[in-house]
Amino acid sequence: MKKKDLVRVFVKGGILSTGDFLKIINTAQKLGSDYIHLGSRQDILFPVLEKHRDSLEETFAKINTDFQSNHFTHQNIVSSYVALEVMPHRVWLVPHVFHHILDSITIKPKYRVNIVDPLQSMVPLFTGNINFIASKQDNYWYLYLRFKSNNNQPVAYSKIIYGYELNKVVELISGMNVDEEGIPMEEIFAAIDQLDLTKQNPLEELQYPKTNFPYYEGLNREPGGTYWLGLYWRSNKFAINILKDICQRCLDTNVGRVSLTPWKSFIVQGIREEHLIGWDKLMGKSGMNLRHSSLELNWHLPVLHDECMELKNYLVRALDQQDISTSGLTFTIKPNDDMYLFTSVVIEFDEKSEESERSYNILYSTDFNPNSGEYHSYVEGVRREILPALLIELSHMYYEQLEETPVPTKTKTIPEKKVDRFQCSSCQTIYDEKYGDEAFDIKPGTTFDHLPDDYVCPTCGEPKASYKKI
């Protein structure tokens, strides 16, 4: 099976209603597929050797969803919606904001578009060509462009843009041939300046988060008291018969949506506690393993690449036998240059080697944070059997460079000395011990008792004895 044999379903933002998910997998089964794949841009792919165009168009028109086959000419829009209630997020970035922004983008983007919260680490920030990153300011977004013409380095626009107008930026850039014509970033930003947009100056520069990749598999409690279920298949072949049972269980228990991750997995959110036993029974009956090692959940591989899959399985087994922790790290196996990197470690096929005598290069991102967009060579041209030991070395480097956030020490506060005030009975002038009396060279902090006996009111001249404490 080749990529050209796949039907690609664009799940905008990775958000999918349970009913639509069921219709998609029923269509895939009707056209002869026993399984689906999940793509790294939160899309769905399934193999169909004989594509019945009418059946595909009828299904996807009913659920208002785009699809392509044979040739992929536009891109799915990625969002961090999947991380809501799973990881920290901006207080203002709630589901309806995501939906409103995604619904406003009505064109089929020619370029990759990301709509991402920087507080989470499940969905990388800069895998798009057009990257909108949530700021601290309510529904205002940073814009970072990343194109080959700028060496794939993210470049920031000077303003932050109101969320419900992001579609104007997507439409503008989609009408340009950026890489083909080598259009410089300055020219694109100048064109954005001419758009009728609501913009502000950012309060601060975007702070790249320290990546803390979550263990997302299995049943986990949400902050609101419900549960979410993370599902991962080792082969990235999600059996349609099992998926149909999962969708039906969602429909029977009023779970309205699933969310796709960039890690070829998906999350079911909003499971109520009284339904947990039923979910356990379904997982057991289906033979679903919900306890894969964290070593397995954080890999990015191209779809339908048997050599990459075989190498990943070999490395996972080898590292697991060593009882090595890779928690927090993410990995890519890169067979060619046609991949956007978004992990902390990359195992790259050495272009000078043949499959029969394959050798590999290892890269790692600055501070092991893939959001930096910078990668450094660790080793080049090494054989497969050496890779596990080198990855163990890299994991040690990663943990050594981690720094704890210092806890501020509590300083003992010394209570202020109590001071009294006294008022002249005749003219109501106040003597405040805190300030003294500058007219008579009485220093601040001088108590009333220490005033000289001949002290008189500076306003009316009454003696000290006429003052009363207030």
JORA-V402620 format. One record per pair of residues at least 24 apart in sequence whose C-alpha atoms are under 10 Angstrom apart, sorted by the first residue. I is the first residue (numbers start at 1). J is the second residue. If there is no record, write none. Layout:
BEGIN
I,J / I,J
END
This chain:
BEGIN
1,47 / 1,48 / 1,49 / 1,304 / 1,305 / 2,47 / 2,49 / 2,70 / 2,303 / 2,304 / 2,305 / 3,45 / 3,46 / 3,47 / 3,69 / 3,70 / 3,71 / 3,72 / 3,303 / 3,304 / 3,305 / 4,47 / 4,48 / 4,49 / 4,69 / 4,70 / 4,71 / 4,72 / 5,45 / 5,46 / 5,47 / 5,48 / 5,49 / 5,50 / 5,51 / 5,69 / 5,70 / 5,71 / 6,36 / 6,37 / 6,44 / 6,45 / 6,46 / 6,47 / 6,48 / 6,49 / 6,51 / 6,68 / 6,69 / 6,70 / 6,71 / 6,304 / 7,36 / 7,44 / 7,45 / 7,46 / 7,47 / 7,48 / 7,49 / 7,51 / 7,56 / 7,67 / 7,68 / 7,69 / 7,70 / 7,71 / 7,72 / 8,37 / 8,38 / 8,39 / 8,43 / 8,44 / 8,45 / 8,46 / 8,47 / 8,66 / 8,67 / 8,68 / 8,69 / 8,70 / 8,71 / 8,72 / 8,76 / 9,38 / 9,39 / 9,42 / 9,43 / 9,44 / 9,45 / 9,46 / 9,60 / 9,65 / 9,66 / 9,67 / 9,68 / 9,69 / 9,76 / 10,39 / 10,41 / 10,42 / 10,43 / 10,44 / 10,45 / 10,60 / 10,65 / 10,66 / 10,67 / 10,68 / 10,74 / 10,75 / 10,76 / 10,77 / 10,78 / 10,108 / 11,41 / 11,42 / 11,43 / 11,44 / 11,65 / 11,66 / 11,67 / 11,76 / 11,77 / 11,78 / 11,259 / 11,260 / 12,41 / 12,42 / 12,43 / 12,65 / 12,66 / 12,75 / 12,76 / 12,77 / 12,78 / 12,79 / 12,99 / 12,102 / 12,103 / 12,105 / 13,41 / 13,42 / 13,43 / 13,76 / 13,77 / 13,78 / 13,79 / 13,80 / 13,81 / 13,82 / 13,98 / 13,99 / 13,101 / 13,102 / 13,103 / 13,113 / 13,114 / 13,115 / 13,116 / 13,259 / 13,260 / 13,261 / 14,41 / 14,42 / 14,43 / 14,44 / 14,76 / 14,77 / 14,78 / 14,79 / 14,80 / 14,81 / 14,82 / 14,258 / 14,259 / 14,260 / 14,261 / 14,262 / 14,266 / 15,42 / 15,43 / 15,78 / 15,79 / 15,80 / 15,81 / 15,82 / 15,98 / 15,99 / 15,102 / 15,257 / 15,258 / 15,259 / 15,260 / 15,261 / 16,65 / 16,256 / 16,257 / 16,258 / 16,259 / 16,260 / 17,63 / 17,247 / 17,250 / 17,251 / 17,255 / 17,256 / 17,257 / 17,258 / 17,259 / 18,246 / 18,247 / 18,248 / 18,249 / 18,250 / 18,251 / 18,254 / 18,255 / 18,256 / 18,257 / 18,258 / 18,259 / 18,268 / 19,63 / 19,247 / 19,248 / 19,250 / 19,251 / 19,256 / 19,257 / 19,258 / 20,59 / 20,60 / 20,62 / 20,63 / 20,64 / 20,65 / 20,247 / 20,257 / 20,258 / 21,63 / 21,243 / 21,244 / 21,247 / 21,257 / 21,258 / 22,240 / 22,243 / 22,244 / 22,245 / 22,246 / 22,247 / 22,248 / 22,251 / 23,59 / 23,60 / 23,62 / 23,63 / 23,244 / 23,247 / 24,56 / 24,59 / 24,60 / 24,63 / 24,65 / 25,239 / 25,240 / 25,241 / 25,243 / 25,244 / 25,247 / 26,59 / 26,240 / 26,241 / 26,243 / 26,244 / 27,55 / 27,56 / 27,58 / 27,59 / 27,60 / 28,56 / 28,240 / 29,239 / 29,240 / 29,241 / 30,55 / 31,55 / 31,56 / 33,239 / 33,240 / 34,237 / 34,238 / 34,239 / 34,240 / 34,241 / 35,236 / 35,237 / 35,238 / 35,239 / 35,240 / 35,241 / 35,242 / 35,243 / 36,236 / 36,237 / 36,238 / 36,239 / 36,240 / 36,243 / 37,233 / 37,235 / 37,236 / 37,237 / 37,238 / 37,239 / 37,264 / 37,265 / 37,303 / 37,304 / 38,233 / 38,236 / 38,237 / 38,238 / 38,260 / 38,261 / 38,262 / 38,263 / 38,264 / 38,265 / 38,266 / 38,303 / 39,76 / 39,236 / 39,260 / 39,261 / 39,262 / 39,263 / 39,264 / 39,265 / 39,300 / 39,301 / 39,302 / 39,303 / 40,78 / 40,123 / 40,127 / 40,260 / 40,261 / 40,262 / 40,263 / 40,264 / 40,265 / 40,300 / 40,301 / 40,302 / 40,303 / 41,75 / 41,76 / 41,77 / 41,78 / 41,79 / 41,112 / 41,113 / 41,114 / 41,123 / 41,127 / 41,128 / 41,260 / 41,261 / 41,262 / 41,263 / 41,264 / 42,76 / 42,77 / 42,78 / 42,79 / 42,82 / 42,123 / 42,259 / 42,260 / 42,261 / 42,262 / 42,263 / 42,264 / 42,265 / 42,266 / 43,67 / 43,75 / 43,76 / 43,77 / 43,78 / 43,260 / 43,261 / 43,262 / 43,264 / 44,260 / 44,264 / 45,69 / 45,237 / 45,303 / 46,237 / 46,238 / 66,108 / 72,110 / 73,108 / 73,109 / 73,110 / 73,111 / 74,107 / 74,108 / 74,109 / 74,110 / 74,111 / 74,112 / 74,174 / 75,108 / 75,109 / 75,110 / 75,111 / 75,112 / 75,113 / 75,128 / 76,108 / 76,109 / 76,110 / 76,111 / 76,112 / 76,113 / 76,114 / 76,128 / 77,102 / 77,105 / 77,108 / 77,109 / 77,111 / 77,112 / 77,113 / 77,114 / 77,115 / 77,128 / 77,130 / 78,102 / 78,112 / 78,113 / 78,114 / 78,115 / 78,116 / 78,123 / 78,124 / 78,125 / 78,127 / 78,128 / 78,131 / 78,260 / 78,261 / 78,262 / 79,113 / 79,114 / 79,115 / 79,116 / 79,117 / 79,123 / 79,124 / 79,125 / 79,131 / 79,132 / 79,133 / 79,259 / 79,260 / 79,261 / 79,262 / 80,114 / 80,115 / 80,116 / 80,117 / 80,118 / 80,119 / 80,120 / 80,121 / 80,122 / 80,123 / 80,124 / 80,125 / 80,133 / 80,259 / 80,260 / 80,261 / 80,262 / 81,115 / 81,116 / 81,117 / 81,123 / 81,259 / 81,260 / 81,261 / 82,122 / 82,123 / 82,258 / 82,259 / 82,260 / 82,261 / 82,262 / 82,266 / 82,267 / 82,268 / 82,269 / 83,116 / 83,117 / 83,119 / 83,120 / 83,121 / 83,122 / 83,123 / 83,214 / 83,216 / 83,259 / 83,260 / 83,261 / 83,267 / 84,117 / 84,120 / 84,222 / 84,269 / 85,221 / 85,222 / 85,223 / 85,224 / 85,226 / 85,227 / 85,228 / 85,269 / 85,270 / 86,120 / 86,122 / 86,214 / 86,216 / 86,220 / 86,221 / 86,222 / 86,223 / 86,227 / 86,228 / 86,267 / 86,269 / 87,119 / 87,120 / 87,121 / 87,122 / 87,212 / 87,213 / 87,214 / 87,216 / 87,222 / 88,117 / 88,118 / 88,119 / 88,120 / 88,121 / 89,116 / 89,117 / 89,118 / 89,119 / 89,120 / 89,134 / 90,117 / 90,118 / 90,119 / 90,120 / 90,134 / 90,135 / 90,136 / 90,137 / 90,138 / 90,139 / 91,136 / 91,138 / 92,134 / 92,135 / 92,136 / 92,137 / 92,138 / 92,139 / 92,140 / 93,117 / 93,134 / 93,135 / 93,136 / 93,138 / 93,139 / 94,139 / 97,139 / 97,163 / 97,164 / 98,139 / 98,163 / 98,164 / 100,163 / 100,164 / 101,163 / 101,164 / 101,165 / 101,166 / 101,167 / 102,163 / 102,164 / 102,166 / 102,167 / 103,164 / 103,167 / 104,163 / 104,164 / 104,165 / 104,166 / 104,167 / 104,168 / 105,164 / 105,165 / 105,166 / 105,167 / 105,168 / 105,169 / 105,170 / 105,171 / 106,167 / 106,170 / 106,171 / 107,167 / 107,170 / 107,171 / 107,174 / 108,170 / 108,171 / 108,174 / 109,170 / 109,171 / 109,173 / 109,174 / 109,175 / 110,170 / 110,171 / 110,173 / 110,174 / 110,175 / 110,176 / 110,177 / 111,147 / 111,170 / 111,173 / 111,174 / 111,175 / 111,176 / 111,177 / 111,178 / 112,146 / 112,170 / 112,174 / 113,145 / 113,170 / 114,143 / 114,144 / 115,141 / 115,142 / 115,143 / 115,163 / 115,166 / 116,141 / 116,142 / 117,141 / 118,206 / 118,207 / 118,208 / 118,209 / 118,210 / 118,211 / 118,371 / 119,207 / 119,208 / 119,209 / 119,210 / 119,211 / 120,209 / 120,210 / 120,211 / 120,212 / 120,213 / 120,214 / 121,209 / 121,210 / 121,211 / 121,212 / 121,213 / 121,214 / 121,328 / 121,371 / 122,211 / 122,212 / 122,213 / 122,214 / 122,215 / 122,216 / 122,261 / 122,262 / 122,263 / 122,298 / 123,213 / 123,261 / 123,262 / 123,263 / 123,342 / 124,211 / 124,262 / 124,341 / 124,342 / 124,343 / 124,370 / 124,371 / 125,154 / 125,208 / 125,209 / 125,342 / 125,370 / 125,371 / 125,372 / 125,373 / 126,152 / 126,153 / 126,154 / 126,340 / 126,341 / 126,342 / 126,370 / 126,371 / 126,372 / 126,373 / 127,152 / 127,154 / 127,339 / 127,340 / 127,341 / 127,342 / 127,370 / 127,371 / 127,373 / 128,152 / 128,154 / 128,340 / 129,153 / 129,154 / 129,173 / 130,154 / 130,155 / 130,169 / 130,170 / 130,173 / 130,174 / 131,155 / 131,156 / 131,170 / 132,160 / 132,161 / 132,163 / 132,166 / 133,160 / 133,206 / 134,160 / 134,161 / 134,163 / 134,206 / 135,160 / 135,161 / 135,202 / 135,203 / 135,204 / 135,205 / 135,206 / 135,207 / 136,202 / 136,203 / 136,204 / 136,206 / 137,162 / 137,200 / 137,202 / 137,203 / 137,204 / 138,162 / 138,163 / 139,163 / 139,164 / 140,164 / 140,165 / 140,166 / 140,198 / 140,199 / 140,200 / 140,201 / 140,202 / 141,166 / 141,199 / 141,200 / 141,202 / 142,201 / 142,202 / 142,205 / 142,206 / 143,169 / 143,189 / 145,173 / 145,185 / 145,188 / 145,189 / 146,185 / 146,373 / 147,178 / 147,179 / 147,182 / 147,183 / 147,184 / 147,185 / 148,178 / 148,179 / 148,180 / 148,182 / 149,178 / 149,179 / 149,180 / 149,181 / 149,182 / 149,183 / 149,184 / 149,185 / 150,179 / 150,182 / 150,183 / 150,184 / 150,185 / 152,340 / 152,373 / 152,374 / 153,372 / 153,373 / 153,374 / 154,371 / 154,372 / 154,373 / 155,185 / 155,186 / 156,185 / 156,189 / 156,205 / 156,206 / 157,185 / 157,186 / 157,188 / 157,189 / 157,190 / 157,192 / 157,193 / 158,189 / 158,193 / 158,199 / 158,200 / 158,201 / 158,202 / 158,205 / 159,193 / 159,198 / 159,199 / 159,200 / 159,201 / 159,202 / 160,198 / 160,199 / 160,200 / 160,201 / 160,202 / 160,203 / 161,197 / 161,198 / 161,199 / 161,200 / 161,201 / 161,202 / 162,197 / 162,198 / 162,199 / 162,200 / 163,198 / 163,199 / 164,197 / 164,198 / 165,196 / 165,197 / 165,198 / 165,199 / 166,197 / 166,198 / 168,192 / 168,195 / 168,196 / 168,197 / 169,195 / 169,197 / 208,369 / 208,370 / 208,371 / 208,372 / 209,369 / 209,371 / 209,372 / 210,328 / 210,367 / 210,368 / 210,369 / 210,370 / 210,371 / 210,402 / 211,328 / 211,329 / 211,330 / 211,343 / 211,344 / 211,367 / 211,368 / 211,369 / 211,370 / 211,371 / 212,327 / 212,328 / 212,329 / 212,330 / 212,369 / 213,294 / 213,297 / 213,298 / 213,327 / 213,328 / 213,329 / 213,330 / 214,294 / 214,297 / 214,298 / 214,327 / 214,328 / 215,292 / 215,293 / 215,294 / 215,295 / 215,297 / 215,298 / 215,327 / 215,328 / 216,265 / 216,266 / 216,267 / 216,290 / 216,294 / 216,297 / 216,298 / 217,265 / 217,266 / 217,267 / 217,289 / 217,290 / 217,291 / 217,292 / 217,293 / 217,294 / 217,297 / 218,267 / 218,280 / 218,283 / 218,289 / 218,290 / 218,291 / 218,292 / 219,267 / 219,268 / 219,269 / 219,271 / 219,276 / 219,279 / 219,280 / 219,290 / 220,269 / 220,271 / 221,269 / 221,270 / 221,271 / 221,272 / 221,273 / 222,269 / 222,270 / 222,271 / 224,270 / 225,270 / 225,271 / 225,272 / 225,273 / 226,269 / 226,270 / 226,271 / 226,272 / 226,273 / 226,274 / 226,275 / 226,276 / 227,268 / 227,269 / 227,270 / 227,271 / 227,272 / 227,273 / 227,275 / 227,276 / 228,258 / 228,267 / 228,268 / 228,269 / 228,270 / 228,271 / 228,272 / 229,258 / 229,266 / 229,267 / 229,268 / 229,269 / 229,270 / 229,271 / 229,279 / 229,290 / 230,258 / 230,259 / 230,260 / 230,261 / 230,265 / 230,266 / 230,267 / 230,268 / 230,269 / 230,290 / 231,260 / 231,264 / 231,265 / 231,266 / 231,267 / 231,268 / 231,288 / 231,289 / 231,290 / 231,291 / 232,263 / 232,264 / 232,265 / 232,266 / 232,267 / 232,288 / 232,289 / 232,290 / 232,291 / 232,292 / 232,296 / 232,297 / 233,264 / 233,265 / 233,266 / 233,288 / 233,289 / 233,290 / 233,292 / 233,296 / 233,297 / 234,264 / 234,265 / 234,289 / 234,292 / 234,296 / 234,297 / 234,309 / 234,313 / 235,264 / 235,304 / 235,306 / 235,309 / 235,310 / 235,313 / 236,263 / 236,264 / 236,265 / 236,301 / 236,303 / 236,304 / 236,309 / 237,264 / 237,304 / 238,264 / 238,265 / 241,286 / 242,282 / 242,283 / 242,285 / 242,286 / 242,287 / 242,288 / 243,286 / 245,282 / 245,283 / 245,286 / 246,279 / 246,282 / 246,283 / 246,286 / 249,275 / 249,278 / 249,279 / 249,282 / 250,279 / 253,278 / 262,298 / 262,299 / 262,300 / 263,297 / 263,298 / 263,299 / 263,300 / 263,301 / 264,297 / 264,298 / 264,299 / 264,300 / 264,301 / 264,303 / 265,297 / 293,320 / 293,325 / 293,326 / 293,327 / 294,320 / 294,325 / 294,326 / 294,327 / 294,328 / 294,329 / 295,319 / 295,320 / 295,324 / 295,325 / 295,326 / 295,327 / 295,328 / 295,329 / 295,330 / 295,331 / 296,320 / 296,326 / 296,330 / 296,331 / 297,330 / 297,331 / 298,326 / 298,327 / 298,328 / 298,329 / 298,330 / 298,331 / 298,332 / 298,343 / 299,329 / 299,330 / 299,331 / 299,332 / 299,333 / 299,343 / 299,345 / 299,346 / 300,330 / 300,331 / 300,332 / 300,333 / 300,334 / 300,341 / 300,342 / 300,343 / 300,346 / 301,331 / 301,332 / 301,333 / 301,334 / 301,335 / 301,339 / 302,332 / 302,333 / 302,334 / 302,335 / 302,336 / 302,338 / 302,339 / 305,335 / 307,333 / 307,335 / 307,355 / 308,332 / 308,333 / 308,334 / 308,335 / 308,347 / 308,349 / 309,333 / 311,347 / 311,384 / 312,347 / 314,384 / 314,385 / 314,387 / 314,388 / 315,384 / 315,385 / 315,387 / 315,388 / 315,389 / 315,391 / 316,388 / 317,388 / 318,385 / 318,387 / 318,388 / 318,389 / 319,387 / 319,388 / 319,389 / 319,391 / 319,392 / 320,388 / 322,388 / 322,389 / 322,392 / 324,391 / 324,392 / 324,395 / 324,396 / 325,392 / 325,395 / 325,396 / 325,399 / 326,391 / 326,392 / 326,394 / 326,395 / 326,396 / 326,398 / 326,399 / 327,395 / 327,399 / 328,368 / 328,369 / 328,395 / 328,398 / 328,399 / 329,368 / 329,369 / 329,370 / 329,394 / 329,395 / 329,398 / 329,399 / 330,368 / 330,369 / 330,370 / 331,363 / 331,364 / 332,362 / 332,363 / 333,360 / 333,362 / 334,360 / 334,361 / 334,362 / 335,360 / 340,373 / 341,365 / 341,370 / 341,371 / 341,373 / 341,374 / 341,375 / 342,369 / 342,370 / 342,371 / 342,372 / 342,373 / 343,368 / 343,369 / 343,370 / 343,371 / 343,373 / 343,375 / 344,368 / 344,369 / 344,370 / 344,371 / 344,372 / 344,373 / 344,374 / 344,375 / 344,398 / 345,369 / 345,370 / 345,375 / 345,376 / 345,378 / 345,391 / 345,394 / 345,395 / 346,375 / 346,376 / 346,377 / 346,378 / 347,379 / 347,380 / 347,387 / 347,391 / 348,380 / 348,381 / 349,380 / 349,381 / 349,382 / 350,380 / 350,381 / 350,382 / 350,383 / 351,381 / 352,381 / 353,381 / 357,383 / 357,384 / 358,382 / 358,383 / 358,384 / 359,383 / 359,384 / 359,385 / 359,386 / 359,387 / 360,384 / 360,386 / 360,387 / 361,387 / 362,387 / 362,390 / 362,391 / 362,394 / 363,394 / 364,394 / 364,398 / 367,397 / 367,398 / 367,401 / 367,402 / 368,394 / 368,395 / 368,397 / 368,398 / 368,399 / 368,401 / 368,402 / 369,398 / 417,445 / 419,445 / 419,446 / 419,447 / 419,448 / 420,445 / 420,447 / 420,448 / 420,469 / 420,470 / 421,447 / 421,448 / 421,467 / 421,468 / 421,469 / 421,470 / 422,448 / 422,464 / 422,466 / 422,467 / 422,468 / 422,469 / 422,470 / 423,457 / 423,464 / 423,466 / 423,467 / 423,468 / 423,469 / 423,470 / 424,456 / 424,457 / 424,458 / 424,459 / 424,460 / 424,461 / 424,462 / 424,463 / 424,464 / 424,465 / 424,466 / 424,467 / 424,468 / 424,469 / 425,457 / 425,462 / 425,465 / 425,466 / 425,467 / 425,468 / 426,457 / 426,459 / 426,460 / 426,461 / 426,462 / 426,466 / 426,467 / 427,457 / 427,459 / 427,460 / 427,461 / 427,462 / 428,457 / 428,459 / 428,460 / 428,467 / 428,468 / 429,457 / 429,458 / 429,459 / 429,460 / 429,467 / 430,457 / 430,458 / 430,459 / 430,467 / 430,468 / 430,469 / 430,470 / 431,457 / 431,458 / 431,467 / 431,468 / 431,469 / 431,470
END
